[in-house]
Amino acid sequence: MSLSTPDASKPLPNRATSQANRLHSNKLLITSNPADLEPLLQAQSSFQSTPSRRYSILLASDYFFPNLGGVEMHMFQLGQCLMERGHKVVIMTNTYSKERLGIRYVSNGMKVYHLPLLPFASQDSFVSIMFLMCILRKICIREGIDIVHGHQTTSLLNIVSMLHGVTLGKKLVFTDHSLFGFSDAASININKVLKWVIADVDACICVSHINKDNLSLRAAIDPNIIYVIPNAVDTTRFQPDTSLRNPVNRINIVVVSRMMYRKGVDLLIDIIPEIIRKYPDVYFIIGGDGDKLPLIQAMKDKYNLSDRMELLGRVPHHKVREVLCRGHIFLNTSLTEAFCIAILEAASCGLLCVSTNVGGVPEVLPPDMVYLAPARPKPMIQQLEKAIANYKNTPSHSFHERIKQLYSWRNVAVRVERVYDNIHQTPRPTILGRIKNSLSLGLIAGIGSALWLILELMMLLFWEWLAPEETIEKAVDFDFTRYMIDKESYGDHTFKVNKTDSAPKKEQPQCNPAENQYYTTYITQEGKRRIRLCD
């Protein structure tokens, strides 16, 4: 395995010279090819069992649970594993369905700030510059934030957090999860914005090598500060179970994806009728929701395929494993992917995968676990036919064990922690340096960026005058260690039920003349008396 490490003897462009010293420990970070991970697995024993220091980390993005997706899963799992290693993790996202608003605690006490922002498209929020500067500053002071870690290019909350975070003097890390083009109008605009936003970032993380190349080119950022850390999968949840395969005596092909253009729904519509025509024992199980789902339904009605395919609609994440275990083959028709977690979950469940050869997909699985083809109907049909011919030879449990050895969210957390360690000692950019970086964006964009910087500083002075730091109450940290030892004392709804007599002991309803209400008293499993009003 050849792992590239930066050469400190060579002159690095822009700000990279001052960052060269932190890149010597990058050897264990820059890899995502499973074939190259064996030395990494052997070197895991050299990782520190405990972190060198404790960080307070703010993960910022518009995309988080209860929505489902790669970014949401990445942030949740990364946050959980960082907390497990002793760090403090706080999530900042926007409101969801007017229900999740304010401060909430999710699994293991991870704190989530749902900001009162109005989502308008794909969960992206309207940006309020003054408001976000105020609330981000208060969150950073209340929680003692050291590092602002933004996720996903298209998240407006991430973009503003990056801009405000550097003004507040915090270390910045940006993780990119998607690939973008260079020719269409939307990509040109977002690339220009990204170049401006991450000009002062301390480190970038990409989920695949192709993602790193794409980010370096479109954002004009030094590749020496970009780390490649692939995603992972929770192998304790995604385990094979051949008894769940249904219907029986069929070759079940599973598709679980968001039904949208970039997920290749149009390609899927061309593949399904041809495969069903050639193979009478093939059965398609399709899960997912989106604006392209009516096209799948129309194709099903057009070819009268009600007995040959099943549309499940939106599948909750806790039921994805059940859907995957029903199949023999997993089909992915994405037109662009930086890293496809879906085929990783499918392989962990023991399915043979067929996927388009796009983006970072070739870096995810070894060749014997996935059949790759260009994103065209004929090559995809040919590869799917090979999978149909060989699916009986798929060693499901062997696939699971290999995925378990190659991918782990705890391993991802260790590598992200190494990134944090590398940027911890780097000097903060000066105002003059930030102005120079802004002017390098071009005449119009450079002047606009410099004016934005001045506005940022004025907003910071205004909020420091209006709400001084000493007037902001510090938040009490959640005791993760004590919680893991005794969850029930924290009201975690973990109750012990006596299966032999699980029903509470009821007494006859009694009348309360004073209030003219009937009530029933009953005894809980702990022997405590409770009262419930009767209808």
Secondary structure in CASP SS format (residue, H / E / C, confidence):
PFRMAT SS
TARGET T0000
AUTHOR 0000-0000-0000
METHOD secondary structure of the structure
MODEL  1
M C 1.00
S C 1.00
L C 1.00
S C 1.00
T C 1.00
P C 1.00
D C 1.00
A C 1.00
S C 1.00
K C 1.00
P C 1.00
L C 1.00
P C 1.00
N H 1.00
R H 1.00
A H 1.00
T H 1.00
S H 1.00
Q H 1.00
A H 1.00
N H 1.00
R H 1.00
L H 1.00
H C 1.00
S C 1.00
N C 1.00
K C 1.00
L C 1.00
L C 1.00
I C 1.00
T C 1.00
S C 1.00
N C 1.00
P H 1.00
A H 1.00
D H 1.00
L C 1.00
E H 1.00
P H 1.00
L H 1.00
L H 1.00
Q H 1.00
A H 1.00
Q H 1.00
S H 1.00
S H 1.00
F C 1.00
Q C 1.00
S C 1.00
T C 1.00
P C 1.00
S C 1.00
R C 1.00
R C 1.00
Y C 1.00
S E 1.00
I E 1.00
L E 1.00
L E 1.00
A E 1.00
S C 1.00
D C 1.00
Y C 1.00
F C 1.00
F C 1.00
P C 1.00
N C 1.00
L C 1.00
G C 1.00
G H 1.00
V H 1.00
E H 1.00
M H 1.00
H H 1.00
M H 1.00
F H 1.00
Q H 1.00
L H 1.00
G H 1.00
Q H 1.00
C H 1.00
L H 1.00
M H 1.00
E H 1.00
R C 1.00
G C 1.00
H C 1.00
K E 1.00
V E 1.00
V E 1.00
I E 1.00
M E 1.00
T E 1.00
N E 1.00
T C 1.00
Y E 1.00
S C 1.00
K C 1.00
E C 1.00
R E 1.00
L C 1.00
G E 1.00
I E 1.00
R E 1.00
Y E 1.00
V C 1.00
S H 1.00
N H 1.00
G H 1.00
M C 1.00
K E 1.00
V E 1.00
Y E 1.00
H E 1.00
L E 1.00
P C 1.00
L C 1.00
L C 1.00
P E 1.00
F E 1.00
A E 1.00
S C 1.00
Q C 1.00
D E 1.00
S E 1.00
F C 1.00
V C 1.00
S C 1.00
I H 1.00
M H 1.00
F H 1.00
L H 1.00
M H 1.00
C H 1.00
I H 1.00
L H 1.00
R H 1.00
K H 1.00
I H 1.00
C H 1.00
I H 1.00
R H 1.00
E H 1.00
G C 1.00
I C 1.00
D C 1.00
I E 1.00
V E 1.00
H E 1.00
G E 1.00
H E 1.00
Q C 1.00
T C 1.00
T C 1.00
S C 1.00
L H 1.00
L H 1.00
N H 1.00
I H 1.00
V H 1.00
S H 1.00
M H 1.00
L H 1.00
H H 1.00
G H 1.00
V H 1.00
T H 1.00
L C 1.00
G C 1.00
K C 1.00
K E 1.00
L E 1.00
V E 1.00
F E 1.00
T E 1.00
D E 1.00
H C 1.00
S C 1.00
L C 1.00
F C 1.00
G C 1.00
F C 1.00
S C 1.00
D C 1.00
A H 1.00
A H 1.00
S H 1.00
I H 1.00
N H 1.00
I H 1.00
N H 1.00
K H 1.00
V H 1.00
L H 1.00
K H 1.00
W H 1.00
V H 1.00
I H 1.00
A H 1.00
D H 1.00
V C 1.00
D C 1.00
A E 1.00
C E 1.00
I E 1.00
C E 1.00
V C 1.00
S C 1.00
H H 1.00
I H 1.00
N H 1.00
K H 1.00
D H 1.00
N H 1.00
L H 1.00
S H 1.00
L H 1.00
R H 1.00
A H 1.00
A C 1.00
I C 1.00
D C 1.00
P H 1.00
N H 1.00
I H 1.00
I E 1.00
Y E 1.00
V E 1.00
I C 1.00
P C 1.00
N C 1.00
A C 1.00
V C 1.00
D C 1.00
T C 1.00
T C 1.00
R C 1.00
F C 1.00
Q C 1.00
P C 1.00
D C 1.00
T H 1.00
S H 1.00
L H 1.00
R C 1.00
N C 1.00
P C 1.00
V C 1.00
N C 1.00
R C 1.00
I E 1.00
N E 1.00
I E 1.00
V E 1.00
V E 1.00
V E 1.00
S C 1.00
R C 1.00
M C 1.00
M C 1.00
Y H 1.00
R H 1.00
K H 1.00
G C 1.00
V H 1.00
D H 1.00
L H 1.00
L H 1.00
I H 1.00
D H 1.00
I H 1.00
I H 1.00
P H 1.00
E H 1.00
I H 1.00
I H 1.00
R H 1.00
K H 1.00
Y C 1.00
P C 1.00
D C 1.00
V E 1.00
Y E 1.00
F E 1.00
I E 1.00
I E 1.00
G E 1.00
G C 1.00
D C 1.00
G C 1.00
D C 1.00
K C 1.00
L H 1.00
P H 1.00
L H 1.00
I H 1.00
Q H 1.00
A H 1.00
M H 1.00
K H 1.00
D H 1.00
K H 1.00
Y C 1.00
N C 1.00
L C 1.00
S C 1.00
D C 1.00
R C 1.00
M E 1.00
E E 1.00
L E 1.00
L E 1.00
G E 1.00
R C 1.00
V C 1.00
P C 1.00
H H 1.00
H H 1.00
K H 1.00
V H 1.00
R H 1.00
E H 1.00
V H 1.00
L H 1.00
C H 1.00
R C 1.00
G C 1.00
H C 1.00
I E 1.00
F E 1.00
L E 1.00
N E 1.00
T C 1.00
S C 1.00
L C 1.00
T C 1.00
E C 1.00
A C 1.00
F C 1.00
C C 1.00
I H 1.00
A H 1.00
I H 1.00
L H 1.00
E H 1.00
A H 1.00
A H 1.00
S H 1.00
C C 1.00
G C 1.00
L C 1.00
L E 1.00
C E 1.00
V E 1.00
S E 1.00
T E 1.00
N C 1.00
V C 1.00
G C 1.00
G C 1.00
V H 1.00
P H 1.00
E H 1.00
V C 1.00
L C 1.00
P C 1.00
P H 1.00
D H 1.00
M H 1.00
V E 1.00
Y E 1.00
L E 1.00
A E 1.00
P C 1.00
A C 1.00
R C 1.00
P H 1.00
K H 1.00
P H 1.00
M H 1.00
I H 1.00
Q H 1.00
Q H 1.00
L H 1.00
E H 1.00
K H 1.00
A H 1.00
I H 1.00
A H 1.00
N H 1.00
Y H 1.00
K H 1.00
N H 1.00
T C 1.00
P C 1.00
S H 1.00
H H 1.00
S H 1.00
F H 1.00
H H 1.00
E H 1.00
R H 1.00
I H 1.00
K H 1.00
Q H 1.00
L H 1.00
Y C 1.00
S C 1.00
W H 1.00
R H 1.00
N H 1.00
V H 1.00
A H 1.00
V H 1.00
R H 1.00
V H 1.00
E H 1.00
R H 1.00
V H 1.00
Y H 1.00
D H 1.00
N H 1.00
I H 1.00
H H 1.00
Q C 1.00
T C 1.00
P C 1.00
R C 1.00
P C 1.00
T C 1.00
I H 1.00
L H 1.00
G H 1.00
R H 1.00
I H 1.00
K H 1.00
N H 1.00
S H 1.00
L H 1.00
S C 1.00
L C 1.00
G C 1.00
L H 1.00
I H 1.00
A H 1.00
G H 1.00
I H 1.00
G H 1.00
S H 1.00
A H 1.00
L H 1.00
W H 1.00
L H 1.00
I H 1.00
L H 1.00
E H 1.00
L H 1.00
M H 1.00
M H 1.00
L H 1.00
L H 1.00
F H 1.00
W H 1.00
E H 1.00
W H 1.00
L H 1.00
A C 1.00
P C 1.00
E H 1.00
E H 1.00
T H 1.00
I C 1.00
E C 1.00
K C 1.00
A C 1.00
V C 1.00
D C 1.00
F C 1.00
D C 1.00
F H 1.00
T H 1.00
R H 1.00
Y H 1.00
M H 1.00
I H 1.00
D C 1.00
K C 1.00
E H 1.00
S H 1.00
Y H 1.00
G C 1.00
D C 1.00
H C 1.00
T C 1.00
F C 1.00
K C 1.00
V C 1.00
N C 1.00
K H 1.00
T H 1.00
D H 1.00
S C 1.00
A C 1.00
P C 1.00
K E 1.00
K E 1.00
E C 1.00
Q C 1.00
P C 1.00
Q E 1.00
C E 1.00
N E 1.00
P C 1.00
A C 1.00
E C 1.00
N C 1.00
Q E 1.00
Y E 1.00
Y E 1.00
T E 1.00
T E 1.00
Y E 1.00
I E 1.00
T C 1.00
Q C 1.00
E C 1.00
G C 1.00
K C 1.00
R E 1.00
R E 1.00
I E 1.00
R E 1.00
L E 1.00
C C 1.00
D C 1.00
END
